[in-house]
């Protein structure tokens, strides 16, 4: 345990996130929450150029070389945005030999939604959904892993990766997806921190954008 704590205390983490109309970066230095640095920007049709420009402003080359972990959200969100941030994260991971992992956008908001709706019983599950423009929904399922006195200590796992469903089952709990850029970036930093040693330098191969109605799914 002592060796593990020594190993992670100086870890530097970069996270990249996007929603339907925004993108953002987060950086945590030496595994210290009070060092968190965040950047969030709305996008229109200028994402491709702005993403690289803003990223280069956000993190110095020196700090980039010192990264120990990258985490990226893979959707469901604007598919073009998810695709571009995944490409950026994978490219950095390959270039500097840095481990990378990924989380769905719904998983980032799951704890916040559970806390807001007083869901804290062990093994209790619920769905997060997003209505499609034409027909049906994209939904993922989440489960409380254990019960703590404070909602901030909730541990939630994704048991069904977001997928297309035709209707919402009446007997189950469903909550509409609600993106909150700053809170979701901080959750991504926390999840990356909890999984510091779980990814390897070749893990970029498994990181792909998640969007169930896209051509690649």
Beta strands, then each sheet from edge to edge (+ up, - down):
strand 1: 13-18
strand 2: 22-28
strand 3: 37-42
strand 4: 69-73
strand 5: 100-103
strand 6: 125-131
strand 7: 137-146
strand 8: 155-165
strand 9: 174-176
sheet 1: 3+ 2- 1+ 4+ 5+
sheet 2: 8+ 7- 6+ 9+
end
